[in-house]
Amino acid sequence: MRSVACVLLVACASAAPPPPVDPAARCPEPAQAAPPAAPETPAVANVGEVVLDGTPEVPAAVRAKIARYQETRSASVEAIAGDGRSLLIATRFAETAQIHEVRMPMGDRRQLTFAEEPARAAELLPDGSVLYMGDVGGAENFQIYRLDRSAGRTTLLTDGRSRHAEYAVSRDGSRIAYNGNARNGRDMDLYLGDGRSASAGALLLERQGHWSPMEFSRDGRSLLVQEVVSINDLRLHVVDLETKVVRAITPASPASSNRSATFGTSPEVVYVTSDREGEFVELYEVSLAGPSPAWRPLTRRIPWNVEEVALSADGRTLAFTTNEDGYSVLSLLDARTRRSQSVQTPRGVIGGLQFAKGAPVLAFTGSGFTRTGDAYTYDLRTRRVARWTESEVGGLDASRFVEPSLAMTRSFDDRMVPGYLYKPAAGGPFPVVIHIHGGPEGQARPRFDPLLQYLAVESGIAILVPNVRGSDGYGKSALLADNGRLREDSVKDIGAFLDWIVAEPDLDESRVAVFGGSYGGYMVLASLVHFGERIRAGVDVVGISNFVTFLENTSPYRQDLRRVEYGDERDPGMREHLQRISPVTNVDRIRSALFVAHGANDPRVPASEAEAIVQAVRQGGREVWYMLARNEGHGFQKKENRDAFLELAVAFLERQLGPRP
């Protein structure tokens, strides 16, 4: 399945931070000093497609210092050729990420797409043509395109208007299955096409809710489909493409999270990752030969989530990854003996597993805290890992990058909350930026982030990256621990980490800022509401300020999915609760400095959420920096806009936490 679902490209591509203050100046007074008076009429300026409202000029020294960090790149595996001898990757060399071909390990990259918008989710067809997806202005109404490389012609395969989020291609390349919400803008129906022209696409199944094609069976007669109710309720079905009969693999009740799946060599066998029998997601072999599916666990001994699974061309080897305290472990399982062994790979995060269709070669993307995302393969014959790309880090000395350590604190209810701590080399006590991930079902993991490296290396700022309750990767109970009326328990976890900072002699509890995107943006605002006297500043990127208006105004295809997580605002009691805990309702308690950034075309968290909090804070007489990118959506994917945001974020945090001595 080629998917474009839920990626926040905000500060994950390059960034710059605030520097520390003289260690001797550990302030005895509360961190929240009197904020500077807000200007009566904030200055508004247009820079390209960016509207800057109330932001000062970024110092030239900041721009110069961050420039090399803004030139870091990463590469991800998109597809592997049938013979395993070439890869398609996505990487950026101009404004946006595009599709490139690499024909040997560490070989030259040949750019294939040249769109103004990012190209992603590519698939290589047997005739050499390339399928890929793209949207316009970050609106996430993704379309599918076919690039005929021999003719140099690109064809639009979808309607050009509605949203298409996932697609799958048959092994012979003769058919594609994809989803789309053209019927009513809400439900994601399933379509079947020939992958050559939009006119050949036809409705396969009309469905209610979000349905996604995952994979064709090897004989091309069946389609594996996922029905998304929530992260805790992911259901699998098999569709007979001739009769259109839909067979459920997983029951609707009790709910279970059936995440990754692949057909065996026979359509009668499916390998599935599921949490159906415990706290963690396990790998199962499911037989469909009988009247009801028969499940056989394959990884019960592993007390961590199994994430992705892929089957080799000969059907004899299953590759899968486990998420062990955020780090990926790649393992190979013999499909006959059902015994597995791990593969030695660079330590970090692994994703995008896919075998070549005609060779025993596995491709994947790997990254780490101090290593950019790059393309790798593993050859089953030689048992060797090969690195195919080495993405640039702007000419920086990578040996200076900081490898964080595991941090852990006990929250108000004795729940242990994990995180990572980036600590500068010397000179503490250090100011701290608490960097909160989105989701909320996301997880902070060992991936390279130039922003965080800049903070630690150049500015002498410690970065704490928590995985508060509700984060994925720590079991089903932890994932559910912030749902509905438990929402503010995750905010209390930030309070527990603030207490932990006080107890750390190398950290300065008087100079703390919070930073987060999407749901992390809500966490920033909520932290300023609850712990403002302990936090100097907050950076809110595409964040939620009012749960009620967010749920009412997010795109229709997302509303029911988000109601499962946050609560249904149509219920009077839940509506009152959501309104009561929303940051905009409690804006009078926000005393910290605030920087808000958003994309005007955001389909997930509408830009009205940013406008509301900016206006409310300013009405209270406090200063807010505000950045709006008119050609972006849920984050900043264009380099020019991302650079502008990072420069402002650095200037803002330096002003609030103090320059490095």
N, C-alpha and C positions, 0 to 999 in steps of 0.2 A: 504494500500500500504506500503510495506517495502522498504525503500529507503536509499541509501548511499550517496545521493547527497550533495556535497559542504560543507564539514566540515573542517575547518582549525585547526588542532591540533598542535599549535605551542607553545604558552606560556600559554595556558589555563589549563595546567595540573600541573604546579608547576613552581615557578620562583623566581628570586631574583634580587634585584635592586641596585641602587646607593645610597649612603648615602649623607646627607647634610653637609654643611660647617658651621663654626661658624657664628651665626646670625650677629655678629658685622662686619663680613667681607663682607658686601654687596657692591660688587665691583662697583666703579663709572665708570670704563672703560667699553667699549663694552664687551658683553659676549664672543665674538669670539676672544679670545687671540690667539697669534701666535701658530699654531699647531706644534706638535713635528715633527722633520724631519723624513721622511720615510726612513726605511732601504733600502740600495741599492738593496739587494737581500733578500726579505722576507723569513724567515725560514718556511719550509714546514715539517709537521709531520703527520704521520698516527696513529690514536688512534682507534683501532677496525675498524669500517667502516666509521670513520670520518676523513676527511682530514682537517688539520688546517694549514692555510697559513698566516703567518705574525702575529699570535696571541701569546702573551707571556704566560708564565706559570701562571695558576690561583693560587693565594695565598691560602695556606692551610687554613687560617682563613676564607676565603670566603666559601670554600667547607664545612667547619665544620658548619658555621652559617646557610647555606642554606639547609643543609641535611634534616632537619625535614620537611621543606616546600616541598621538592621533594618527600616526602612520603605521601602527601595528595592524596586522592582518591575520585572518585565520582561513582555513580551508576545510570543507566538509565533503565526505564521499556522498555522491548522489547516485551513481550507478557503476556497475562493473561489467565489462564486455563478456560475452559468452565464453570466450577462451581465457579469460582472466588476465589478458595482456594489456589492457588499458582501462582507465577510469574516467568517469565524468565527476568533476568536483565543482563546488560553488565557492567563489572567492571574489574579493573586490580589488580592482586596480584603478577604478575611477570613482564615481560617485556612489555606485550601488553594486551589490554582489551580482555576478553573472556566471553562466555555465562555461566551464573550460574542460578541455580534454588533456589528459596526461598519458603518455604511451609507454612509460617505463618508470621504475622507482627513481625519484629525484630528477626526472626528465623535465623538459620545457613544458610550460602550460600554453595551450593553444585556445584562445577565446573563441567561443561559438556563438554566444548571444550578445547583443549590444543594445539592449533596451534601456530607456531612461529609468524605468522602475526595476526593482530587484527581480531576478529570475530565480526560481527555486523548484524543488521537488521534481528533479529531472529523471527521465527514464530513457534508456538506450534500446532502440528497437533492432531486431535482427538485420534489417536492411541498412542500418547505419543512421537512420533518422532519430531525432531526439524529441521527446515530449517534455514539456516543462510547464510551470504555472507562474502567473503574475497577476498583480492587481494594479490599480491606479491610485496614487495619493494616499496609500495606507488604509483605504476603505475596506479592504479584505473581501471584496467581491472578486475572488480569484477566478481566473479563466485558464483553460488548458490550450496550449499551442503545440503545433507540430512543426519542427524545423527539418525540412528536406535538405540535407547537407549537399547532396549532389547538384540540386537545382538552385540552391541558395534562396529558397522560398519558405516563408513562415505562414502557416495556416491557422486561423482561429477555429478551434473545435467545439467551443461552447457558445452560449447565446450572447456573450459580451455584456450582459447586464446583471444577472443574478449571481448568487454566491455558489461556488463549487470548492469544497475543502479537501477532498480526498479522491484519488483515482487508483485503479489497478489495471495492469496490462496482462493479457494472456501470454503464455510462454512463446507462442509462435508470432506474437505481435499483431494478430489479425483483429483483435477486439480490445476495447477498453471499457471498463465500468467506472462510473463516477457518480457523485451525488450532486444535488442542486436544489435550491429553494424557489425555483421559478413559479411554482404553482401558487404559493400564497405568501412567500417571503419568510415563512416561519419553519415549515417542515422540510427536512432534507430527504427528498425522494431519490430513487436509484435509477440511473440511466445506463444504456448499453449502446456503444457506437463502434465504428470500424477504425477509429483513430486516424482517419484521413480527411474527413470533412464534417462540418457541423450538421449538414443536412442528413447524414447517415445516423445520427444519434436519435434514440427513441426511448421513451419511458419504459423502464423495466418493471418497477414496482412503485406504487404510490403508498407512502408510509406516513405515520404520525410520529413526530419527534425527529431525532437526529440519527440517521442510518448512514454507515460508511462502508464502502467496499474495501476488503482487506487483501484478498488474493484469489486468483483463479486456481482451480485444481489443475493438475498436470495434463489431464485429458481435455481441459477446456470446457467441460460440461457443467461444472458447479462453481459457485461463487461463495466465498467465505465473507460474511458480513458482520459488522459490529453495530449494535444499537446502544447509543450513549444516553443513559438517564442521569448519571452523575459519576464521579470518579469511583464511588463505592458500589455503583450498580451499572456494570458494563456487560451487556448480554451478547452472545454469539449465536449466529444462525448460518445455515447452509441453504443456498438457493439453487434449485434445479433450473438451469437456464432455458431448457426446452419447455418444461411444464409450468415454470414459475412457482412451483411449490416451495414454501419456506419451512424448513425444519429447524426447530430450536435445539441448539446444543446445550445451552445452559437454561435452567429454570428461572422464571421471573421472581420466584420466592423460594427460599430466602435470597435476598439480594447478595450478589458477589461481584467482585471486580475481576473480570476476565479481559486481560489487557492485550497481550501479544499472542498471536496464533499463526500457525502455518499448516497447510495440508502436508500429509505424508506423501509417499509416492503413489498411494492409492487414495481416492477421495473418501474412502471408508475410515481413514485415520486422520486425526487432527491433533497437533501438539499445541497445548494451551497453557498460558501462565494465568493462574487464578488464586484468589485468597478464599476459596469456597470452604475450606476445612480448617482455617486457623487464622492467626494474626498476620502471617506473611504470605506473599504471593509465591506460589510454588509452580513448578513445571509438571504438567500432566500429559500422559498419552491417552487420548480419548478415542475409543472405538465406536464407530457409528453403524457397525454391521448388524446389531440387534435391534429390537423394538425400542430400546431406550439407550442413550449414550452410556458407555462403561468407562469410568475414569480410573486411571492408574497413576499414582504419584511417582515422580522420578527424582525429586530433590528434597525429600522430607528431612534429610540430615542437615540441610543448610538453613540456619535461623535468620535469613535475610530475604528481601524481595528478589525474585527472579524478574528481570526486566524484559529483555528482548530474546527472541529465539529465531534461528534460521536453520534450514535443512540443506545439506550438501546435494549436489547434482545427482549422485548415485543413491541418495537416501540413506546412507549408512552412518552419517555423522550429524548430530545436532550441536550447533554452537549456541551458547546462551551466556548472558551476563547476569551477575548478581550485584546488588547495591549494598556494599558492606561499609557502614558508617560513611556513606557518601561516595566511597571509592568503588570503581567497577572492577570486578574480577571476571575474566573471560574463561569459560570452560567448554570442553568438548565432550559430548556424550555419545557412546557407541549405541546406535539404535537397536542393535541385536542383543548385546549383553546388558545394556542399560547402565553401564559403568561410565563414570565421568572423571576427567582430570583437568586441572587448571592449566592455562597457558600463560607463560611469562610475558607480560606486556608493560610498556611504560606506565608508571603509577599515575592514576588520575581517573578520568571518566571516559567510557567507551560507548559509542552509539552507532546507529545506522547499519547494523549487521546485515550483510547480504552475500550469498554465495554466487559465484559465476554459474551460469546455467549449464555450462559444458565443461567445467574444469574444477578441480578440488582446491579452489582458492576463495578465501573469505576476505571481504573488504569491510573496513570500519573506520570511523572517525575517532581519534583519540586526542585528549587534551589534559592539561594538568594546571596546578596553581601557577607554575613558573614556565609553562610550555603552551604555546598557542595551539588551537585546534588544527589538526593536520590529518591527511589521509594515510592509511596503513593497509597492508594485506597480510594474511597468514596463509602459507602454503602447507596443506596437509601432507604433501609428499616429503618436503624437506624439513617440515616442522620449524619454519623460520618466519619471523615477523619482518616485514620490509616497510620502511617509511618511504612514501611516495612524494610528499611535499614537505618543505621546510619554510613555513610562512615567516615573513619579515617581522621584526620587532622594532622597526624604525631606527635601526643602527644602534640600539641600546645595548648595554652590557648585561646580558641575561643572567650572569652570575650574581648580579646585585639584587635580582628579584627575591622577594620574601616568600618563603614556604611557611604557611601558617601552622599553628599547632591546634589540637583539639581543645576546646573550652567546654566546661560543663557547669551548670548551676542548678540549684534546687528551687523550684517555684513555690508559690503560696500553698499548694496542695500536696507538696512532697514529690511532685513529678519532676524528674530530671530533664533538663532542657539542654540540648547540645548546641554547639556552634564552633566556629573557627576564629582564631585570633591571629591577625597579622601584626607583628610587633617590629618596629624599626630597630636598626642595629644597635644604637646606643643613644644616650642623652635623655632618658626619661626623668621624671614621669611624663608620659605622652598624653596629649589630648586624644580623644576617641571619637570615631564616627561609627555608629551602629548602622550597618547596612542590611536592610530587611527585604527579603525576597517577596515576589508576588505570588499569585495563585488564587486563593491561599494554599492550594494543594501542591505548591511547588516545593522545591528543596534547594537550599544552598549547597553546592557541590564543588569539588576540586576542578574548577575551570579557570583558565587564564582570563583575568580582567585587568586591562591597562589602568583603569581608574584606581582600583585598589592598590595596584603596584605603585602607581605614582604617589598616592597618599603615603604609603609606607616608606618608599625609597627616597623621594624628593622632598616631602614635606615633614617627615618625621612624625606622622600621625599613625596611631594604632587603629586598626579596623576590626570591629567585632561583627561577625556575620552569623546571626543566630538562626536556628531552625526551631521556631516556636511551635507550640502545639497546633495541629492542623497541617503540618508539613508532611509530605510523603516520605517514605523510606524507613519509618520507624514502627511500622505495624498499623493494623486497622484501627485499634483504639486511639492511638495518637492522631491519626488522620481525622477521626470523627470528633475529637475533643474540643473543637471550636465551633461546631455547627449551631445554627439557630441562636438560641438564647445564651449560648456559651461563648459568644463572639468576643466579649471583652476579657475572657480568661487568657487569650493569646496576648493581649496588651499587658496583662499582669506579668507575663513571662518577660517582657521587656523591663518591667520594674525589678524583677529578680536579677536580671543582668546588670541593671544600674547598681544594685546592692553589691553584686559581685565585683564591679569595677572599683567600688570604694575599698574593697578588701585587697585589691591588687596594688602593691607599692609602686609598680612601674607605670600605672595609669593615673591620669589626673581627672578625678570625678567632677572637678569644677569647670572642665572644658569638654563638653560632650555635645555631639550633634547626631541627628537621626536622618537617614536617607533611605528612600524606597520608591519603587515603581509599581503601578497598578494596585493590587491589594496592599503591597508594601507602602504605597502612598497613603492609603487609609491608615495603616499602622503608624506612619509618621505623624499624621494629624492627631490620631488618638493618643499617641505618646505625648504630644505637646499639650493635649487637654489634661491628661492625668498626671504627668510628671514634668510639667513645664518649668517648675522652679529648679529642676535638676538638669535641664537641657537648654543649651544656648540657641540652637538653630535647627531647622528642619528643611529638607529638600523633598518636595512632594512631586513625583513625576506620574502623570496620567492616573492620579489617585481618585478614590471615591471620597466624597465629602458628605454625602447624604444617601443612605441606603435606599430610602423610599424613592427618591427621584432617579437614582441610578437604576433600580429595578424597573421603574416605569419607562425609562428612556433608553436602556440598552437595546441593541438590535433584537427584533422579535425572535429570531432563531436561538438567542441566548437566554431569554428570560426564564424559561422553566428550568434550565440547567442551573442557573444561579439561585433560583428560589430554593432548590434543594439544599444548597450550601448556606445561604444567608437567612432564609425564612421567606414566607410568602407575604408580601406587602398588602395583598388584597384581603387578608384576614385582619380584622380590626385590632385584635390584641397584639398580633405580631407587628402590625404597622406602628402601633404606639411604641412598642419596644424598639423597633428599628429607628424611629424618629428620635427617641430619647437618647440613644447611644451614638447618633451621628455627630461627627465633629462640628458640622455647621450649626447644630443646635447648641453646642457648648462653646461657641467661638469666643465668648467673653472670657473663657479660662485660658485662651492661647495668649501668651505673653512673649514667646520666643520669636526670633527673627524667622522669616519664612520666604522660601523661593519655590514657586510653582511653575511647572512646565507641562505643556500638553500639546497634542496634535489635533488640529481642527476637524479632521475626518475620522476620529476615533469611533469605531463601531461598538466597542466594548464598554468603555467608560466615556460617555459623551463629554465634550469640552465644557458643557454647561456646569459640570461638577467643579471644574477649575475656576470658572467665572464666579460661581457662588461663594467659594471659600475666599477668593481674592477680595471680592467686594465686601464680604462680611468682616474680614480682618481689617481692611482699610477703614470701614465705618467705625471700627473701634479705635481708630487713631493710630494704627500701627503700620509700619512699612512692610510692603510685600514686593518682591521682585517677581515679574510674571513674563513668561516666554510662551508664545503660541506659534507653532509651525503650521502654516496654512496648507502645505502639501504633504502632511504626515498624518498617521493614525495613532495606533497604540504604541507609541515609542518613536524613536528617530532612526530611520534606516538609511537616509541620505547623508553622505559624509559631511556636506556643508552644514546641514542642520545639527548633526551630532557634534561637530566641532564647536559650533556656537554654544550649544548647551553645556558642553564640558568646560569651556572657558568660563562661562558664567558661574557654573557650579564651583569651580576652583576659586574664583574671585570672591564669591559669596562666603564660602567656608573659611577662606583666609581672613576675611574681614571679621567673621564672628568668633573664630577660634584663636586668631592671632597669628602673625607671621612667624616663620621659623627663625630663631635667633642666629 
